Amino acid sequence: MLVILIIVVLFLIFIAAMSLKIIRPYEKGLVERLGKFHRQVDSGLNFIMPFIERITKVDLREMVIDVPPQEVITRDNVIVTVDAVIYYEVTDAYRVVYNVGDFTSAAVKLAQTNLRNVIGELELDQTLTSRERINTKLREVLDEATDKWGVRITRVEIKKIDPPQDIMDAMSKQMKAERMKRAVILEAEGYKQSEITKAEGDRNAAILKAEGEAEAVKKKADAQKYKLSIEADGEAEAILKVFNSIHKGNPTKDLITIRYFEALKAISDGKSTKVFMPYEISGILSSVAAMADISKNDTISDSNPENKE
C-alpha cells in the first residue's frame, strides 16, 4: 500500500513538473494542443496540460548570423572574397516558427545570394569604397524578404572584401605611384611658393628702398630750400640795412663812384673769362671824367705861383 502511495505521489509531482512552464522575460511561448497551435503565452509561470499540450519557446533578443566567406564577381570581372554578419530580431514568434523551417540557414543563403547581386553591380573600386552602400542595400533586401517570417533585419555589416593577390599587388604599386606623385607635386608647389615669396620680398625691399631714397631726396631738397630761403632772407635784410644806411649817410656821387669801382674790381678778380658791365657804366665813366678834370685843375692851380699869390 505504501509503495503504491509513493508511486502516486511521484506521478503527481511529475505531472505538475510537466504542467508548469516558466517563460523568461525575453521569450515568447507557443502552445500546441494535439499538434495544433492553440495559444501564445507571455513571460512568467504558465500551466499546460501534460501529454496533450506542448510549448515552444522563442527568443526575442537581437541575434547575429555569421555569413561564411564566398567568392563574388564584380562588374569589371574581378573575383573577390566577401563575408558578412547579419543582426536580426524576432517580431512575430508565430511566423518565425510556422512560416520557415530553419531561419538561420535560410537567412545565410539569402544573404549570400543577395551579396552576389549587390556586388555584381559594382566595379572593384566601388566595392572597396562603398561598404556603407552595400550594407544598406543588403539590409533593405533581406529585411523585405524576411518580413513574412516575422523577423526584422536590424543591421548587415561587411566584415572584409579580399581581392586576388595580383590585384592587391597592382593596387599597392598604384598607391605607391600616387604617393610619389603627390610628394613631387607638393615639393614643386613648395618650391613655387618659395620663389613667389622670395620675389615678393625682393619687390617689397626694392619698393621700400626706392621710397626711402625718395624720402631722403625730398628731405635733402627741403633742407636745401630752407637753407637758401634763410640765406636769401639774411641777404635781403643785409641789403636793406646797407641801403638804409647809405641813404641815412647821404653819400656824394664821388663816394658812390669809388665804391662802384671797388665792386667792379672784386668782380674782375674772379676766374671768369668774361665780365658783363652794367648798363649804367657810361654815367659812371662821366663821373670819373668829371672827377679827373677836377683833380687836374687842382693840380694846375697848385703848380702855378701866380695863382698862389
C-alpha angles and dihedrals in degrees: 000000000000091000092054090049091052091049091050092050092049090048091052091049090050091049091049091050091051092046098051117071127178118214116200121228093255094048139081125206126219114199120204122193116202090341096311127106108256110167148333119244130200132221119302136052113334132182124220133176109256119235089009103058130043127193127213119198120215122197111225097189122112109273134192131223121197112219108210120233117275136176116253129185116225126215092266091052099257117143113225131177114232134181132174147177126233124209117200143160132204115247099173118034093191096056096042088057102038103029099052130033100208112009096184094055092042092051092050093050091046092050093049092050094049092045088061091049096047098043092041088066093056134070121235096262091049091047092054094046101036104064093132091051091050092047093051096046093046092049091051092050094046093044091053093047095047096044092094089053091060094249131123118207106220101179142359118197127188106220100192143347113204119190120199117283095251090053090049090051091050091048090050091052091047091050091049091050091049091051092049089048091051090047092053091046092049091048091050091047090050092050090047092050090047092053091046091050091047092049091048089049092051091047093050091047091051091048092049091046092050091047090049092050091046090050091048091050090048092049091047091049090048090050092048090046091050091047093050091045092052092045091048090049089049093048092046090051091047092049090048091051091047090047092050092046092051093051092046090051092051095216121201124243089251093059092046090050092051092049089047091056091048088055091049089050090055090049093050091052090072127100095250117119092211129052121192113214120214119256091241092063092107091060091048092049089052089054090049091051090050090050090049092052091049091050091048093050090049090052093050091048092053093049096049111086093197091061090051091055 
